[in-house]
Amino acid sequence: DTGVSQDPRHKITKRGQNVTFRCDPISEHNRLYWYRQTLGQGPEFLTYFQNEAQLEKSRLLSDRFSAERPKGSFSTLEIQRTEQGDSAMYLCASLGDRGFNTGELFFGEGSRLTVL
Amino acid sequence: GQQLNQSPQSMFIQEGEDVSMNCTSSSIFNTWLWYKQDPGEGPVLLIALYKAGELTSNGRLTAQFGITRKDSFLNISASIPSDVGIYFCAGQISSGSARQLTFGSGTQLTVLP
C-alpha cells in the first residue's frame, strides 16, 4: 500500500499520560499536514511541514502538542499531559508539488485518541 | 477564520434516488473540494473544482463551483448502498498554502435499501 499510513489506529489513555502518533506520508510527497477531527465536525488544521521544516502551526496546537519530521519523511505528533478534551481523531495528510496549489490532500486513516 | 456552512447535516434516502448537498461561505474560495469519509477512516477526495462556474463529474457524482466563488454543491445520482458516509466540502482561499483548507461540518448520508 503506497498511501498515507498512521499508527496506532486507536489509543486509549488516562488523563495526564503522554501519547505519540506516527505518520508515514506517500513517499514522493514532501508536504505533510496534521489535522484534528472531533465527532460531528470536519477536520481542523493543526500544523504543516515542508520536508523537515515546520512552516505553520494553528492556534489549536497548544504547548502540550509537539510535532516533528526529523528527516523529512515520517512525522510524529506528541501530546503531553493529555486532557479529556484531546479526545479526537488525529489525521495526517500529504501532498506533493503537483497538488500544492490545488489543495488535493491525501489523508491517512487517522489515529483515534480516547482520554479517560 | 473562514467558516463553511454545509447542509443538510444528514439525509436519509432510498436506494436509487438522487441526492444534493451544498456548502456556502462568507469568504471567497479559489478551490472547492469534496471529500467522503467512511466510519473510522480518513477523508477521501471525490472531486476538485478550480474555476468559478466549473461543473465537474466523476461517475455518478457531479459538483459545481458557484459563480460567486462562495458556494458549491455536490449531486449524487442513482444512489447505492456504498454511498453511505459523511461528505465534506472544503475550500482553499488561496494558492500556495494548502493549510488554508477549511472544511465544512459534513453531511451524513444514509441510503436505505
Chai-1 contact restraints between the chains, C-beta under 6 A:
chainA,res_idxA,chainB,res_idxB,connection_type,confidence,min_distance_angstrom,max_distance_angstrom,comment,restraint_id
A,Q41,B,S105,contact,1.0,0.0,6.0,A-B,restraint_1
A,G42,B,F88,contact,1.0,0.0,6.0,A-B,restraint_2
A,G42,B,F103,contact,1.0,0.0,6.0,A-B,restraint_3
A,G42,B,G104,contact,1.0,0.0,6.0,A-B,restraint_4
A,G42,B,S105,contact,1.0,0.0,6.0,A-B,restraint_5
A,G42,B,G106,contact,1.0,0.0,6.0,A-B,restraint_6
A,P43,B,F103,contact,1.0,0.0,6.0,A-B,restraint_7
A,F45,B,R99,contact,1.0,0.0,6.0,A-B,restraint_8
A,Y48,B,R99,contact,1.0,0.0,6.0,A-B,restraint_9
A,E56,B,R99,contact,1.0,0.0,6.0,A-B,restraint_10
A,L91,B,G42,contact,1.0,0.0,6.0,A-B,restraint_11
A,N101,B,S95,contact,1.0,0.0,6.0,A-B,restraint_12
A,G103,B,T31,contact,1.0,0.0,6.0,A-B,restraint_13
A,G103,B,Q92,contact,1.0,0.0,6.0,A-B,restraint_14
A,G103,B,A98,contact,1.0,0.0,6.0,A-B,restraint_15
A,G103,B,L101,contact,1.0,0.0,6.0,A-B,restraint_16
A,E104,B,L45,contact,1.0,0.0,6.0,A-B,restraint_17
A,E104,B,A48,contact,1.0,0.0,6.0,A-B,restraint_18
A,F107,B,G42,contact,1.0,0.0,6.0,A-B,restraint_19
A,F107,B,P43,contact,1.0,0.0,6.0,A-B,restraint_20
A,G108,B,G42,contact,1.0,0.0,6.0,A-B,restraint_21
A,E109,B,E41,contact,1.0,0.0,6.0,A-B,restraint_22
A,E109,B,G42,contact,1.0,0.0,6.0,A-B,restraint_23
A,G110,B,G42,contact,1.0,0.0,6.0,A-B,restraint_24
